C-alpha cells in the first residue's frame, strides 16, 4: 500500500503500527501508474515540444549564419564595384575596407557559432534527461521511478535570440582630394539580443495530424497590397525566395528575381539551354530550381551557376516543387502524352513514383490534344500531402505522402464567371489551405486540407497562372499579361 499523507510506501508492519492511523491509503500500483502518467506528460513535453523547439532555434541560427555569409558577400561586391571607377591608388583603400568587412563577418559568425554551441549543448542535456526517463519508465522498480529528478522549468527559459546588425556601405562621389572619406565609409557591425525572440511551440504538426482549429482566419475581403510589372509579355510562374522577394519566369529564357520592398529587379539568370523554363521552385537553402521541358531536365542554380540535377528519358517534366524534407517532386508526362506521374527525387536519386490509385487507375490525366496545352503544377502541403493541379482533368488531385489518393477537387459552383474549372498554379499556406489559380474564372480557389471549398479570391481580368505564398501567408499571383499581385487574405 501507499500512505498518501506521508507520501511513502507502507507494508503490513507499518499498517499495524499507530504511525499511519487514520491516514488515507492507496494501492501501490495505482500510485505507481499515476506517477508514471505524470512523468509521461513531462516527457511528452520534452520530446514533442521543448526538444523540437531547440532544434528549430539551432536551425534558425544556422540559417542566419548562411544569410550572413551571403549578405556580407553582397557587401564586398558593392565595395568592389564602386572601387572599379577609381584610380589604382584606391585599391589599397578597397582592400582595407574589405578586410574590415571580413573581420566583422568573422566576429559575428564566431559569436553566432558560440551561441549555436550553447544551444546544441542544451539540446544534448535535454536528450540525456529524456533518455534517463525512458530507462526509468521501462522499469516497475519503485526506487528507480522515485529517483527520477528533473527540473523542466530550467528548459522552458529559452535562450536569447541574437540578431546580427549588418554594417552599411555608404558610397561617395569620386574626387582627387580626401578620397578616403569620399569613397565611402563602412558602419560598424553589431548584435541585438531579444529575450523573447523565441517561443515554445504550442502544437506539433505530424503527417498523421488531422484538421485543427486555424490560428489565422480568412479575411472577409482579400486585399491587393501591391502590384509589380515584371517585363514579361506573358508571365507563368512565381516562387518565393524570402518575404518580399520572388523569382519569376515567363515567355523568355531569363528568370528574374524581384524585390517588392525595393520595387526593383535584383537578379537575372539565363537558362542553360536558352529555352523558356516550364516551372520553377526554391529549395529550403534558397537555391533556385527550374524545369527545362524542351531539354527534359531539372536544373538547380547555385551561386549563379547552373547544375543539371535530373535528366529524363521519354518523359517531359511539367511541374516541380521543393519539399520540407529537401526532396524534389516532379510531375511529368510521357513523350506520347499517354501517361502521367509524380516522382520524388533526393538529389538525382529517384525515391518514389506515384502514378496509379488502389484500383490501378491513373491518378493524373494524359492523352493531351495537340490543339490544347495542358498544365500540371505541384506543391506539398504542411501535412505532407502532394497536391497537383491537373488542367487536363480539370481537377486538383491530392495524395498522401505515401501516394494514396485522398481526394479530387473539381471546382465549386457558382464560379465567378460560370466557366469550367481550369486549374493552373498551386500553393499551400501555414494553415494547410490549398490555393489554386482558376485561369478561366479569373480567381483563386481556397480549399482546406480535406478538399472542402472555403472561398474565392477574385482576380478580375487577370488570367492568373502561377501562385506562391511567403512565410507571412501573403499570396503572390502571376497574371498572364506580366504583372505580379501581392494579396493579403489571412488575418
Secondary structure as GFF3:
##gff-version 3
##sequence-region A 1 491
A	DSSP	beta_strand	2	3	.	.	.	ID=ss1
A	DSSP	beta_strand	8	9	.	.	.	ID=ss2
A	DSSP	alpha_helix	12	16	.	.	.	ID=ss3
A	DSSP	beta_strand	25	26	.	.	.	ID=ss4
A	DSSP	alpha_helix	28	45	.	.	.	ID=ss5
A	DSSP	pi_helix	46	50	.	.	.	ID=ss6
A	DSSP	alpha_helix	51	83	.	.	.	ID=ss7
A	DSSP	three_ten_helix	88	90	.	.	.	ID=ss8
A	DSSP	alpha_helix	91	137	.	.	.	ID=ss9
A	DSSP	alpha_helix	142	146	.	.	.	ID=ss10
A	DSSP	alpha_helix	153	156	.	.	.	ID=ss11
A	DSSP	beta_strand	161	165	.	.	.	ID=ss12
A	DSSP	beta_strand	169	171	.	.	.	ID=ss13
A	DSSP	alpha_helix	179	183	.	.	.	ID=ss14
A	DSSP	beta_strand	184	186	.	.	.	ID=ss15
A	DSSP	beta_strand	190	194	.	.	.	ID=ss16
A	DSSP	beta_strand	218	229	.	.	.	ID=ss17
A	DSSP	beta_strand	235	242	.	.	.	ID=ss18
A	DSSP	beta_strand	245	250	.	.	.	ID=ss19
A	DSSP	beta_strand	254	259	.	.	.	ID=ss20
A	DSSP	beta_strand	264	270	.	.	.	ID=ss21
A	DSSP	beta_strand	279	282	.	.	.	ID=ss22
A	DSSP	beta_strand	288	292	.	.	.	ID=ss23
A	DSSP	beta_strand	297	302	.	.	.	ID=ss24
A	DSSP	beta_strand	305	311	.	.	.	ID=ss25
A	DSSP	beta_strand	315	322	.	.	.	ID=ss26
A	DSSP	beta_strand	328	334	.	.	.	ID=ss27
A	DSSP	beta_strand	340	346	.	.	.	ID=ss28
A	DSSP	beta_strand	349	354	.	.	.	ID=ss29
A	DSSP	beta_strand	376	380	.	.	.	ID=ss30
A	DSSP	beta_strand	386	390	.	.	.	ID=ss31
A	DSSP	beta_strand	395	399	.	.	.	ID=ss32
A	DSSP	beta_strand	405	409	.	.	.	ID=ss33
A	DSSP	beta_strand	423	428	.	.	.	ID=ss34
A	DSSP	beta_strand	434	438	.	.	.	ID=ss35
A	DSSP	beta_strand	443	447	.	.	.	ID=ss36
A	DSSP	beta_strand	453	458	.	.	.	ID=ss37
A	DSSP	beta_strand	464	469	.	.	.	ID=ss38
A	DSSP	beta_strand	474	479	.	.	.	ID=ss39
A	DSSP	beta_strand	483	490	.	.	.	ID=ss40
###
